[in-house]
Amino acid sequence: MLQAVDKEVLDQVNTWLADGQACWLATVVQTWGSSPRPIGSLLTCNHDGVVVGSLSGGCVEDDLLDKLTAGELAAQGAQFFQYGITAEETEKLGLPCGGHLYIVVEPLRPDQATCAHFTALTQSLAQRQCARRMVDLQQNSTSIVTDCDFAPLQWDGAAQVLEHTYGPAHQLFIIGAGMVSAYLAQMALSLDYEITVCDPRADLLAQFSVDGVAKVADMPDDAVRTYANDPATAIVALTHDPRIDDMGLMEALESDAFYIGAMGSSRTSANRRERLLALDIKACDIGRLHAPIGLPIGSKTPPEIAIAILAEITAVRKSRAVAVQEHIAVLA
């Protein structure tokens, strides 16, 4: 998934190229051992030493900039480079113990083809669509495919080919166009979710004005079936109206979504579970429901509730939900 900080890198590349400035783009293509930044992390810099982004949280950036500006790396074309091969280098650079960092560095010149390439990329991201760049180091060629499906970064060390898909890897499907939904959507955008808001109440949906969010006026069960049956999707029901929420939840609980939650008090949630059982939803499927929704952080206001919801979604996605609940229990 493209992180917000990495989108800043691509925006800066596009700005420099549009201004006629050459620059470099570095991508983490593989790690070994401890690594401060994940595969796919980006960094760009120019000849003036301006750096945007990070490959290691500060361990190798200065050394990389020195090598680039001195012409020791990626002088003629894209180049694969490794950090942390020896214990001495790891200690010198301050890499985590046992950490290796493999990167591809591309020199970018402000010619017509390169400018068009990155313009297409940034336009796709602005529309919250995926775009895939293919960089062939041996052939010294680069190509791009826009409006594609998300896929993990692929690095073929033998063929020296990088395939990097940028764009939202996870989806957030929100049932209900209320105030909590608006705050949740705004926060989730900063984590690069692709967001859809569904509400059959056309007047409320028309008032929902968060940019970058798709709006669907279907009934929630039809909408979940159409838009949200994906293991990379979180589905939340936030209307407080069981006639709307329960319809979406019935479909959601039979979907592959990694997170399903519904807003309401403990009593409301218990009543909802009884209704779902009466509607022949399996108890094991109902057990997937996070209700009351969100981490128990004492949230009361709409933005606080949104924070609690997004924190729980993040914990589940990162397989840290149990650890988080245990930590909160200690704090209590």
C-alpha positions, 0 to 999 in steps of 0.5 A, spaced: 500 500 500 502 506 498 503 510 504 502 518 505 509 519 505 511 516 499 505 519 495 509 526 497 515 523 494 512 522 487 508 529 488 515 532 489 518 528 483 513 530 478 514 537 481 521 537 480 521 534 473 515 539 471 520 545 473 526 542 469 530 539 474 533 532 474 533 528 480 533 521 483 528 516 485 530 510 490 525 504 492 526 499 497 525 492 493 528 487 499 530 487 506 533 482 510 532 482 518 530 488 522 528 494 517 525 501 519 521 502 513 517 496 509 519 494 502 516 499 497 518 505 501 521 511 497 526 517 497 527 522 492 533 527 492 536 532 487 542 535 486 541 541 491 541 535 496 534 536 498 531 529 500 523 527 500 521 521 503 525 515 507 528 508 506 531 507 513 528 512 518 535 516 517 540 510 517 543 510 509 540 517 507 546 521 508 550 516 505 546 515 499 545 522 497 553 523 497 554 517 492 549 520 488 551 527 488 558 524 487 556 520 481 558 514 484 551 511 483 546 510 478 550 515 474 548 512 467 541 508 468 537 505 474 542 501 479 541 496 484 544 497 490 545 493 497 546 496 504 548 492 510 552 487 507 558 487 512 558 488 519 562 494 519 557 497 514 551 496 518 555 499 524 557 505 521 551 506 518 547 505 524 542 499 521 538 495 525 542 489 528 542 484 522 539 488 517 540 488 510 537 494 505 536 492 498 534 498 493 533 500 486 535 507 484 533 511 478 536 517 475 530 521 472 531 527 467 526 532 465 525 529 458 518 529 455 517 521 456 519 521 463 515 527 465 509 524 461 510 518 465 510 521 472 504 525 470 500 519 468 502 516 475 500 522 479 494 523 476 492 516 477 494 516 484 490 523 485 484 519 482 485 513 487 487 508 482 492 504 482 498 504 477 504 499 476 511 501 474 516 496 470 523 498 471 528 494 467 535 495 469 538 491 464 534 494 458 534 501 461 527 502 460 521 504 464 513 503 462 507 504 466 500 501 466 494 505 469 488 503 472 490 496 474 489 492 480 493 492 486 499 487 487 505 487 492 512 489 489 516 484 485 523 484 484 526 479 480 534 480 482 536 475 476 532 479 470 533 485 474 526 487 473 522 491 478 514 491 478 511 496 483 504 498 484 502 504 487 495 506 490 490 503 495 491 496 497 485 496 502 478 498 502 473 501 507 466 500 506 462 505 510 454 504 511 451 510 513 453 518 511 453 521 518 458 525 522 462 519 524 462 517 517 465 523 515 470 523 520 472 516 519 473 517 511 477 523 512 482 520 517 482 513 513 484 517 507 490 519 510 492 512 511 490 511 503 484 507 504 480 506 498 473 509 501 466 507 499 460 510 503 453 507 502 446 510 504 440 509 501 437 515 504 439 520 498 438 526 502 444 524 507 448 522 501 448 528 497 450 532 504 456 527 504 462 532 502 469 528 503 473 529 497 476 522 494 470 518 497 465 514 492 458 514 494 453 509 493 445 510 493 444 502 493 441 498 499 447 496 503 446 489 502 446 490 494 452 494 495 456 490 500 455 484 495 457 489 489 463 493 492 466 490 498 466 482 498 474 482 498 479 480 503 482 487 503 476 490 505 473 493 512 466 494 513 463 498 518 455 500 519 454 506 522 447 509 521 444 506 528 438 504 524 437 496 524 433 497 518 439 499 514 445 496 518 443 489 519 441 488 511 448 490 510 451 486 516 448 480 513 451 480 507 458 483 510 458 477 515 458 472 509 463 476 505 471 475 505 472 482 509 477 482 514 474 487 519 466 488 520 464 492 525 457 496 527 456 502 532 452 502 538 452 500 545 453 494 549 445 493 549 444 495 542 450 490 540 447 484 544 440 485 541 443 486 534 446 479 535 440 476 537 436 479 531 442 476 526 441 469 529 434 469 528 435 471 521 439 464 520 446 468 520 451 462 523 454 464 530 461 463 528 459 468 522 456 473 528 463 472 532 466 476 527 462 482 528 466 488 532 460 491 536 460 495 540 465 498 534 472 501 536 477 500 541 474 502 548 478 508 549 472 512 552 470 516 546 464 520 546 465 525 540 464 523 533 472 524 531 473 520 538 469 515 535 472 515 528 479 514 531 477 508 536 474 505 529 480 506 525 485 504 531 481 497 531 481 496 524 488 498 524 490 493 530 486 487 526 489 488 519 496 488 523 494 482 527 495 486 533 488 486 536 489 482 542 495 485 544 492 492 544 486 490 548 491 487 553 495 493 553 488 497 554 486 493 560 493 494 563 492 502 562 485 501 565 
